[in-house]
Amino acid sequence: MKIQAKQSVADAFELDSERLTELFFQFLPKAEQLLQSCFSPDLVNLDFTTDDHGCLSIDLVPRYQAPQTIQGHTFVDKEFGHNFMRADTSTNNHSAAVHTAIVQALTTATQSRATTTQPSPQVNEQLERFLQKVQSRTVSKFSHWTVYMDIKQQFVGRVFALANRPTAVSLWRLTDVEKQEFVDVVLPTVKQILKLAMSPDRIDMAFLGNDMHHCHAHFVPRYKKAVEIVVGEAVVSISDPNFNGHYSCEAARKFVSSPETSDAIFSKLLEAACSVGPCLL
């Protein structure tokens, strides 16, 4: 399911507070409920990127562990557990009947599936292990969210915001208070930090949950030109491998930054964070 911005905006950070509130409190929950009531996916990825015309595009992508069959056609999510952009869609030549069945299901659905999802002990253990790894890369803290620098730094300054509540298993299970703080505080603060530290040309955003089953938002800075990072007495240049395309590409997946480069990037993020909010230095 794709949502196209009517306004000429390059990323979600250009939307005003009213539009973001409408998006996170009304439109996106209804869209997710519609997908659940029709197809009962195991996950719904949410991806905020920029289309070929430089405008904001939002994708809601249902993900399935098991094969799904519609009108005699079987769909297999071969990349379940990974970014949906890794999937090969060149062979998805579905019949008109299949497309019609999907559209009819979405059009006629009127009730969402009742959900009482609670995190399992395994998910809580996974969260605890994950937090132990990322605590040293904390950029900024809020009442309901904490921002960390991502281990992956092909996109310089990439960070993610993790919901503090241990039972916040996904975007679709957030409380109104958590969503409001995300819209009113986290988004503008992250934008200011990244603009001040790295000056990206735009910022992609995604809620995925493919590997880490706890609500977190990825913020991926994108750059037309290479970013230069001072590391000791050297200058390291890092290029965006796919500026006009999706951030999930082969070059980005293979990239590994040195510990020294990651430390230098983290220092810039922390310095910027101290300029716009509570200082963690």
N, C-alpha and C positions, 0 to 999 in steps of 0.2 A: 504494500500500500504506500503510495507516494503523495506527499503534501507539497504543493508548490506555493511559494510566497507570492502574494499578489503585488506587494511592494518590491521595489528594486533594492533589495538588501543582499549583501554578500555573505553574511553569517548571522547566527542567532543573536550575537551581541549587538547587532544594529537594531534589533526589535526593542520597542519601548516597554516599560514595565507593564502597561495595560495589556499589550499583545502577548507578552510572555506569561502573564497570569492566566489569560484566557487559554493559552496553549497548554500549559501544564495542569490547570485545574479543570478544564472542560474538554477541549478537543482531543488531546492525547489519551486521557483515560477512557473516553467514549470509543475512540478508535481501537484501543487495546481490548476493551470489553467486546466490541464487535468481532474482532478476530478470535477471541476466546470462545464466544458463543457459536461461531460458525465452524472453527477448525480445531479448537483445543490444542494450540501449540504448546510445546514444553517451555519455550522462551519466546519473547518478542524483542528483537534488537531494535534500537532506535538510533538513527544516524542523521546528524545534521551536517551536510556538506554543501558544496557549491556546484551548480550544474555547468554545462558547456557555455552558457550565456552569462556566467558570473553572478547568478542569483541563488538565493538560499533554497535548498531542496531537502525535505525531511522524509526519510524512509522508515517505515515500520515493517520489519522483516520477521515473519513467523519462522521459528526454528523447530525441527522435529528430530527426536532420537530414532523413532521408528518410521518406516515407509508409510506414506499416506496415499490412498486411492480415491480418485474422483472420476466418475464416468468411465470406469475401466482403465484409467491411466494412473500409473503408480509414480509418485514423486519420492525421491530419495534425497535427503539432506546429507550429502557426503561429507560436508565440512562442519557438521554439528560439533560444537565445542571450539570452533575457530571463527574468525571473521567471515561473514557471509560473502565478502568480495572475493574470497579465494575459490569459490565454487565456479565450475565450468558451466555456463548457461548456454553454450553454443548448440547443445543438443536438445534444448527445451522447446521443441516444435510441437506444442500441444494443439490439439484439434479445436475447432470453433466450439464444439459441444463442451469441451472442458472449460474453456474460458467463460462460456455462457453460464455453466453451472456455478463457477466461482463467483461471478458477478451476481447471479441470482441469490446465492447464499448470503452474500454481504448485504444485498439490497433488502432482503426480506427478514433478516435477523432483527428481533426486537428486544430480546432479553439476553443478558450476559450470563455466562456460567457462574454459579456461586463459587467463590474461592475462599478457602480458609487456610491458605498456605502458611506454614510455620517452618522456620529453619530447623533442620535436623541437627542432632549432636555433631555429625560429621561436618556440616556447614559451619557451625560455630567453631569447631577445631580448626577448620581451614582458615577462617577469619583470624583467629588468634595467631596462627603461624604466619599469616600474611602480614599482620600488623607488626610482628617482631622484625620482619625484614625491612619494612618501610619507615619505621619510627624515626630513624636517623635522617630521613629526607623530608621531614615535616616543614612545609612552607608557611602555612597559615591555619589557625584554628578558629572555629565558630561554635555556637551553642550546639548545633545539630550536625555539623559537617567539619571535616578536616581535609586540607589540601596537601597533597604530597607530590614530590617530583617523581615522575615515572622513570623506571630503570632504562626504558628505551628512549634514547635521545637523538635518533635520526632527525626528528623534528625538534629542533633546539628549544628547550624550555617546556617540553611536553609535561603536563601535570594531570592529576586526577583528583576529584573531590569525592571522599568516601563518607557515607552516612555514619554518624557516630552510634546510633542505636543498633545494638547487636541483632535485633530481629527485623531490621529493614532489609529484607531480602531482595527487593527490586524497586525500581521507580514506581511500579504500579501498586506497591504496598506502603508508600510513604504517607505520613500524616499530613494534614493541611499545613500545620506549623512548619514541618520540615520542608515541604514544597515552597512555602512562602519565603523562608529564609534562603533557599536556593535561588529563587528568582530575584529577591530584593537585595541580598547581601553577597552570596557566593559568586554569582555571575558577574556583577559589576566589579567586584574585588579582583577576581581572576583576570578579567579583561585589563584592569589597571596594572596589575603586576606584570603581565606578559607584555603589554605595550611599553611599559617603562623599562623592563629588563631586556627585551629582545626586539621590539618593534616589528612584529609579524605583519604580513599583508592581509591575513585573515586568520580566523581561528575556527577549525572544525570541532564539532562536539559529538559525543556518542555515549549512549547507555547500552552496554552489550551484555555483560554477565555470562559470557561463554565459558570462561575459565574460573573466575572468581565469583562465586554465587552470593554476592552481597551488593547492595545498591552503590554504584559509583559512576561518576561521569568523567569521561576522558576529554581533555582539552588539548587539541593538536594544533600548534602554531604552524602556519604555512608561509613559505617564503619564495618570492620570485628570484631573489639573488642569494648567494651563499652567505651564511652567517659566520663571522669570524669571532672566535673565542680566545682570549689571552690565557694561556696555560703556562705559568712560570715565565720563562723568557721566550717562549715560542707562541706562535699564533696558529690555531687550528681552524681550518675552514670546513664547514659542513653545509652541503647543499640539499635542498628539498628535491628528492628524486622524481617527484611526480606532481609538480605544483598544479598543473591543469587537470589532474585526475584525482583518484581516491588515494587517501593516505595509506591504505592497506595494499602495498605492492611488494614485489619480491625483493627489491633493493632495500626497502625499509626493514623488512623482516630479517634480512641477513646482517644489517648494520649493528656493530657493537662499538660503543664509545669506551675510551680508556677511563680508568678510575680517576685520573688527574683531570680529564676533560669534564667528566660528570661533576667532580668537586667544584670546578670553576663555574659551571653552569648553575649549580645549586647556590653558590655564593651570590651570583647575580640575582637569582630569584629571591633569596632571603633579603638582600639589600633593598630590592624593589618592594617586597612585602612590608618591610619596616617603614617605608615611605607612605604606604596607603592604609595600614592597619596595625593591629597589635604586633609588636616586634618580638621575634623568637630568637634573636641573636644573643 
